[in-house]
Amino acid sequence: MDKEPMTSAGYEKITGSLDFLKSQERPTTVIELDEARQLGDLKENAEYHAAKEKLALIDVQIAELGSIISKAIIIDPSTLPHNKVSFGSTVELVNTDTDEEFIYSIVGGVEANVDNGLISFNSPLAKQLLGKEEGDEITATLPGGVKTFEVLGVSYKELVI
């Protein structure tokens, strides 16, 4: 079984989503389905088919989240050294060609959200960054092409996911 490393904040978010689906979303949808079933002919009952489809999607989400949770390995990045880039590190980079600066935190795959500066430890950029320290240069092959970055800083900061 593959293990899925994640921070405790990521784990709490996923378990919260699963709890919401199980305790609120699914029971509400079951009631909607039952009420729609009572409206009559099921072949032409749009409410029934919509509720049935919604329930199926919720069940798939519950199964997926349950699978992720069963594979979860919670890593506390605050206990790791951050003089070099590791899981949970926040990395300040500069593109050496454009002088554009970026700040990314290395997290588990299910927590990744590039728009919020969270990149998966399995992403091409993170793989190149792991083990690097301030002043190191990396050349990364990214979806947008080959780019060269300099590491401006490596630190740890509490993540909000």
N, C-alpha and C positions, 0 to 999 in steps of 0.2 A: 504494500500500500504506500502510495506517495504521501509524504508529509508536507504540510503547508505552513511554513513559518509565518507568524504575524505578531504584531504588537498586541498588548492587552487592550488598547483602545480599539483596534480593528476587530478583535474578538468580541468585545462588548457590543460594538455596532452590529455585527452579524447576528449574535445571539438575541439582541434586541429586535432586529428585523424578523427573525424566526418566531420569537414570542408574539410579536404583533400579528403576524400572519396566522398563527395557530389560535390565539386567544380572541382576536377581534375580527380580522378580515375574513377568515374562513367561516366562522359561525354566522356572520352577517350574510355572506353569500349563500350559505345553505338555506337560510330563512328566505332570501330573495328567490331562490330556486323553488322552494316549496310553495311560496305565494304565487309564483308564475305558473307552476304546475296546475294550480287550482283554477286558473283562468280558462281552461278548456282545451280544445284541440291542440295537441303538442306539435303537430306538423307545421302549423302556421302561427305558432306562438313565438314571436320575436323575443319577448322578455325571457321566456324559458330558455331559448337557445343561447341568449347572451349570458344569462346567469350560469348556465351549464359550462359554457366556454371559459368564463371568468373563474369558476371553481377549478376547472382543469389546469388553468395557468397558475393559480395559487398552489395547487398540489405539486406542480412541477417546481415552483420556487421553494416550497417547503423541503422537497427532496434534495434540491441542489444545495440549499443552505445547510441542511443536515449533513450532507456529504462533506462539505467544506469544514464544518465544525468537527466532524469525526476525524479529519486529517490534521486538525490544527495543532501546531506546536507553538506555544506562546513564548516569545523571547522578550526579555526585558532589556531594551537597548541601553538603559541607564547603567547597567552593570558591565557593559562592554567598554573596552578602551576605544577612544575616538581620536587618537593621534594619527591613525590611518583610517581610511574609509572602510566602514563595516556596516552590518545590518543596523538600521536606526540612525546612522550618521546623517547630519545635515551638511551638505557640500556646497560651497560657493565656487562657481566656475566662471571663467571668462573665455569667450570664443576668441582665439588669437587672431583670427582674420577680421572680425567685425567689431571687436571690443565690447560685444553685447554680454552682459552678465546674467547668470542664472543661479538660482538657489533651489536645490532638490534635496529631499530626504529619501533615503533608501528604505523601502518597506516591503511587506509581503505582496504577492501578486493580487490578492483579492482586495487589498487596501489601496492599490495604486490609483492615482488620479492626477494626471499630468497638469491639469488646469490648476490644481491646488499645490503643485510642487512635490507630489508624492510619486516616485517612480519605483517600479518593481525591481527587486534584486535580480530578477531574471532578464531585465531589459538589456538591450545591447549597450546602452550608455553605462548602466550600473555595473555590468560585468567588467567593463573597462576601468571603472573607477575603484572597485573593491581592492583594498590594499594600498592605494595611492595615498600620498600625504601632501601637505601644503608645499607648493612650488613645483610639483610634478606636472608634466605635460602628457596628455593622452591624445591619440588619434582614434576616433570612433567612427565606424561605418554605421550610419543611421539611415532611416528611411529617406531623409532629405539629402543624403550624400555623405561623403567623408568630411568630417569636421575635426579640427584640432582645438583642444581646450587646455587651459592651465588651471590647476586647482589653487584657488585663492585661500581657502580655509576649510577645515574639517572640524565639526563640533557636534555636540549632542544638544538637542532641545526637545522638550516635551511636545509630542505631536497631538494635534486635534484632528480627529478623522470624522 
